[in-house]
Amino acid sequence: MDRERCAAAIICAAVLGLSSCSTPSDASDARSFVPEGLPNTLLSGEVSGGLRLVASTLQFGAAGPELYAAVENDGAEPACEAGLSTYFFDRAGRLVTTATLELQFMELQDVALPANAPDVAVWQRSQAVGALLITGNRASGEGSLDHTIAELAGPASLPVLTIGDPRRVIRDPVYARECALSLLDFVERIETLRGTGRLFIP
């Protein structure tokens, strides 16, 4: 469970910095910061909370400016109960606008469930609180998550998101990014994915 939690948290941290849910126009661009030379710094008195900005792209989209950002967790623990607030200033130092994204990572204890709660109880509670269940659980048979979905899920049920290889997320940054983008895509379309049962990441 600890390894699975860590994998889910790493994915959350990777998604955390994305303030738009579409793909940048030039995914082949190898530059870390676009436009180059655009300064970025923490506000005076603020701390990173373990997250470090490693790449960003600011571009114009169909609905206006779009910001894409990648953060890396430099802390001792996965930082997934955090938010990324971005303040945009013009050349004169005047505040133009802000953008904020927050993700909440919940454990079983946060929803009053024991660590050994049966799959059916975990699924029912996640549906009740409107949380996306991210898991590496592929067990089948009576009482399993698969059995629970088959028996209880309806057209309005949130899907269960299953990480294809939780251990690989921890050791493979490229795979972790693929998982993050897949998760972000699902989150963007979540209302159209109700009733689909189980979806796999990436």
C-alpha positions in Angstrom: 0.0 0.0 0.0 2.9 2.4 0.8 4.4 1.9 -2.6 1.0 2.4 -4.3 0.4 5.5 -2.3 3.8 6.9 -3.3 3.1 6.2 -7.0 -0.2 8.0 -6.8 1.3 10.9 -5.0 4.1 11.2 -7.6 1.5 11.3 -10.3 -0.4 14.0 -8.4 2.7 16.1 -8.0 3.4 15.8 -11.7 -0.1 17.0 -12.5 -0.1 19.7 -9.9 1.6 22.3 -12.0 -0.6 22.1 -15.0 -3.2 24.9 -15.1 -4.6 23.9 -18.5 -5.8 20.5 -19.5 -4.9 20.5 -23.2 -1.5 19.6 -24.8 1.0 22.3 -25.6 1.1 23.2 -29.3 4.7 22.0 -29.8 5.2 18.9 -27.7 8.6 18.3 -29.5 10.1 21.5 -28.1 13.0 20.4 -25.9 13.4 23.7 -24.1 12.5 23.6 -20.4 11.2 27.2 -20.2 9.2 28.9 -23.0 9.5 31.7 -23.7 13.2 31.6 -22.8 14.3 34.2 -20.3 10.9 34.6 -18.6 11.8 35.0 -14.9 10.1 33.0 -12.2 10.7 33.2 -8.5 8.9 32.5 -5.2 7.1 35.4 -3.7 9.0 37.1 -0.8 8.5 35.1 2.4 7.0 32.0 0.7 8.5 28.5 0.7 8.2 25.9 -2.0 6.8 23.2 0.3 9.1 20.6 -1.4 8.0 21.4 -5.0 10.5 22.9 -7.4 9.5 24.4 -10.8 11.5 22.5 -13.5 9.8 23.5 -16.7 7.1 25.9 -17.9 5.4 27.0 -21.1 3.3 30.2 -21.5 1.5 30.3 -24.8 -1.7 31.7 -26.3 -4.6 29.3 -26.8 -8.0 29.5 -28.3 -9.5 30.9 -25.0 -6.5 33.1 -24.1 -3.2 32.5 -22.3 -2.4 29.0 -21.2 0.3 28.0 -18.7 1.9 24.6 -18.5 4.2 23.9 -15.6 6.1 20.8 -14.4 7.2 20.6 -10.8 9.5 18.2 -9.1 9.2 17.0 -5.5 12.4 17.8 -3.7 11.0 17.1 -0.3 11.4 14.0 1.9 7.7 13.0 1.3 5.5 13.2 -1.8 3.9 16.6 -1.8 0.4 16.1 -3.0 -1.6 18.1 -0.6 -0.4 21.4 -2.0 -1.3 24.0 -4.5 0.4 26.0 -7.2 -0.4 29.7 -7.3 1.1 31.7 -10.1 1.2 35.5 -10.2 1.8 37.3 -13.5 3.4 40.7 -13.5 4.1 43.1 -16.4 7.4 44.7 -17.1 6.6 47.5 -14.7 6.0 45.1 -11.8 2.2 45.5 -11.8 0.1 42.4 -11.1 -1.8 41.4 -14.2 -3.6 38.2 -13.2 -3.2 35.0 -11.1 -3.8 31.3 -11.7 -4.3 28.7 -9.0 -4.6 24.9 -9.1 -5.1 22.7 -6.0 -5.2 18.9 -5.7 -6.3 17.1 -2.6 -4.8 13.7 -1.9 -6.8 11.6 0.6 -5.9 8.5 2.4 -8.3 5.9 3.8 -8.1 7.5 7.3 -9.2 10.8 5.8 -12.6 9.3 5.0 -12.9 7.3 8.2 -11.8 3.9 6.8 -9.2 1.6 8.3 -6.1 0.6 6.3 -7.5 -2.9 5.8 -10.9 -1.8 4.6 -12.5 -4.2 2.1 -12.5 -3.1 -1.6 -16.3 -2.6 -1.6 -16.1 -0.2 1.4 -13.3 1.8 -0.3 -15.2 2.0 -3.6 -18.5 3.0 -1.9 -16.8 5.7 0.2 -14.9 7.2 -2.8 -18.2 7.4 -4.7 -20.0 9.0 -1.7 -17.4 11.8 -1.3 -16.9 12.3 -5.0 -13.2 11.3 -5.0 -11.4 9.6 -7.9 -10.0 6.2 -6.7 -6.5 5.7 -7.9 -5.2 2.2 -7.4 -2.8 -0.5 -8.5 -5.3 -3.2 -7.3 -6.0 -5.7 -10.1 -7.4 -8.4 -7.9 -10.5 -10.3 -9.1 -13.0 -12.7 -7.5 -15.6 -12.3 -4.8 -15.3 -9.1 -2.9 -12.6 -7.7 -5.2 -12.7 -4.2 -6.7 -13.6 -5.7 -10.1 -16.5 -7.6 -8.6 -17.6 -4.5 -6.7 -17.6 -2.4 -9.9 -19.5 -5.1 -11.8 -22.1 -5.4 -9.0 -22.6 -1.9 -7.8 -21.4 0.6 -10.5 -24.1 2.5 -12.4 -24.1 5.1 -15.2 -23.4 7.9 -12.8 -20.5 6.2 -11.0 -17.0 7.7 -11.1 -14.5 5.4 -12.8 -11.7 3.7 -10.9 -8.3 4.8 -12.2 -5.7 1.9 -12.2 -2.0 2.6 -12.5 -0.6 0.0 -14.9 2.8 -0.3 -13.1 2.9 1.5 -9.8 6.6 0.5 -9.2 7.7 1.9 -12.5 6.2 5.3 -11.7 8.7 5.6 -8.8 11.8 4.7 -10.8 10.9 6.0 -14.4 10.3 9.8 -14.7 9.2 9.4 -18.4 6.6 6.8 -17.4 5.5 9.0 -14.5 4.9 11.9 -16.9 2.9 9.6 -19.2 0.8 8.6 -16.2 0.4 12.3 -15.2 -0.8 13.3 -18.6 -3.2 10.3 -18.8 -4.6 11.3 -15.4 -5.0 14.9 -16.4 -6.9 13.8 -19.6 -9.3 11.7 -17.5 -9.8 14.5 -15.0 -10.6 16.9 -17.9 -13.2 14.5 -19.3 -14.4 13.1 -16.0 -18.1 13.9 -16.4 -18.2 12.0 -19.8 -16.4 9.0 -18.2 -19.0 8.2 -15.5 -20.2 4.7 -15.8 -17.1 3.4 -17.5 -16.1 1.2 -14.6 -12.3 1.0 -14.6 -9.8 3.0 -16.7 -6.0 2.4 -16.9 -3.2 4.8 -16.5 -1.4 5.6 -18.7 
